[in-house]
Amino acid sequence: MDFLREIALKTADLIKRSGKTLALTGAGISTESGIPDYRSKGTGLWEKYDPMSKASLSALISDPVEFYNFNLPRWIKYANAEPNTAHRVLAKMEEKNFIRGVITQNIDGLHIKAGSRNVWEVHGHLRTCRCMGCNNKYDFSEAVRQFEDGIVPPKCKTCGGILRPDVVLFEDPMSSDYYRALEALEGCELLIVVGSSLQVYPVADMPYLARQMVIINKEPTPFDSRAAVTAHCKAGEFFEELASILKI
């Protein structure tokens, strides 16, 4: 029996024994959709740049032009990406009641695109943006349109304030979805962690709230020794195997 099959069989058994299972996903689940992750050695975005200088509230306020020139092109790429096998299998697992839903650190919206219904986007999303002055709401496409028309940073049509996407920047308070996710984790018997380094707090504390863990990540995490099952592999390969075992 090959390694992936063995890991998937163990995971399927844990899922079938669990009274309440949730998934927790990070940037690694979306790399197979063409979105680079943040912390992989040599390739991660924050291996190359200081996140506080590029993706913090201070960076937005102090130099909104540089903030948008750095962030918006990659955010447009995220918004245009398509779900991969791992996203689709998790959506099917929810549909078939193998999991209750997905807690995600990602802002790309790919779980929702894949058909997942219970999704807690703890770091926000790229569907909307808001004015930092009057708090008026806009579709994210409005910020994109202005940026592509050379209006940098994008501005509110009502008061002229700077628009910001509804994502959680460094220095921002956590989103309301974060607190809803904590409630969802009450009584969680199994947490399937996918593509997360489990190094970004406070989300990295979430595994402590589950009785057992499965960790699927290309690189080791601080929680590997605590997990019932650990596999350092691509998420898509693992979920393709798991889907065949669960017959979904």
C-alpha positions, 0 to 999 in steps of 0.5 A, spaced: 500 500 500 502 506 498 503 512 503 498 516 500 493 511 500 495 509 507 494 516 510 487 517 506 484 510 509 486 512 516 483 519 515 477 516 512 476 512 518 477 518 523 472 521 519 467 516 520 468 515 527 468 523 529 461 526 531 463 533 528 469 534 523 471 541 520 476 543 516 481 548 517 485 551 510 491 555 509 494 558 503 497 551 501 491 549 499 490 554 493 497 553 490 494 548 485 490 553 483 496 558 481 496 562 487 503 562 491 503 561 498 506 565 504 511 561 508 514 556 503 522 556 504 525 560 498 518 561 494 513 564 500 511 571 499 513 573 506 520 570 505 521 575 500 518 581 503 516 584 510 509 583 511 508 589 515 511 594 510 507 591 504 500 588 507 499 592 514 494 597 516 500 602 517 502 600 510 496 602 507 495 609 511 502 611 510 503 609 502 496 607 499 499 608 492 505 603 494 500 598 498 495 598 492 501 597 486 504 591 490 497 588 493 492 589 488 495 585 482 496 579 486 489 580 489 486 580 482 489 574 480 486 571 487 479 573 485 480 570 478 482 563 480 478 557 480 478 551 485 482 545 485 481 538 487 482 539 494 477 545 494 472 541 490 472 534 494 471 538 501 465 541 498 463 534 496 464 532 503 460 537 506 454 536 502 455 528 504 455 530 511 463 528 512 464 535 515 460 541 518 464 546 514 471 549 512 474 555 516 479 558 512 485 563 512 484 564 505 481 571 502 481 567 495 474 565 495 475 558 492 471 554 497 465 558 496 466 557 488 467 550 489 460 549 492 462 549 500 456 552 504 459 553 511 465 557 510 468 561 515 473 566 512 477 568 518 481 573 514 476 576 510 475 576 502 475 579 496 468 580 494 467 587 497 471 593 499 469 599 503 471 606 504 476 608 510 472 615 511 465 614 510 464 606 510 460 606 504 460 599 501 462 597 494 463 591 490 471 589 489 470 590 482 470 597 483 476 598 486 479 594 480 476 598 475 479 604 478 486 601 479 486 599 472 483 606 470 489 609 473 486 611 479 491 609 485 489 608 490 481 607 489 477 612 491 470 613 494 464 616 490 461 619 496 466 622 500 473 621 496 476 617 502 480 611 500 477 604 499 480 598 502 478 591 501 474 587 506 480 583 508 484 582 515 491 586 514 496 585 519 494 590 525 487 589 523 482 586 528 480 579 526 473 579 522 467 577 525 467 570 521 473 568 526 469 569 532 463 565 528 469 559 527 471 559 534 463 557 536 463 552 530 469 549 533 465 547 540 465 540 540 469 539 534 472 531 535 476 532 528 480 538 525 482 536 518 488 542 517 490 543 510 495 547 507 497 551 513 503 552 516 499 553 523 504 559 524 499 565 524 496 567 530 490 567 533 488 562 528 494 557 529 491 556 536 485 553 533 487 546 533 487 546 541 480 546 540 479 540 537 480 533 540 484 530 534 487 533 528 489 530 521 495 535 518 496 535 510 501 540 508 507 540 504 512 542 510 512 540 517 508 544 522 509 546 529 503 541 531 505 535 527 507 531 533 500 532 536 496 530 530 493 523 529 495 523 521 500 527 518 502 527 511 507 532 507 504 532 500 500 536 495 493 537 497 490 535 491 493 528 491 491 527 498 484 529 497 483 525 490 485 519 494 480 520 500 474 522 495 475 515 492 475 512 499 469 516 501 466 514 494 464 521 493 
